[in-house]
């Protein structure tokens, strides 16, 4: 699946990536960019980068990503409750709010 091949350098430094690579990496989407890093050994590294809408930046902050990883750990350990409908979920929340009267 990974691409290996050659691309031509055009006038003004323009390089065209193969269409299959652009599609697979979502570089054909509006606002897509490539991060470029020149290493000391002369290798140029390109990394695809897609912009994050301003109203979604909070999700990618380290604090929130830590919380997402914590949830993933709970799900992987099976420590979650799944409800088929909203009523079951609301009943569950109500039971959490009320002390056990047994």
Buried (B, 14 or more C-beta within 10 A) or exposed (E): EEEEEEEEEEEEEEEEBEEEBBEBBEBEEEEBEEEEEEEEEEEEEEEBEEEEEEEEEEEEEEEEEEEEEEEEEEEEEEEEEEEEEEEEEEEEEEEEEEEEEE
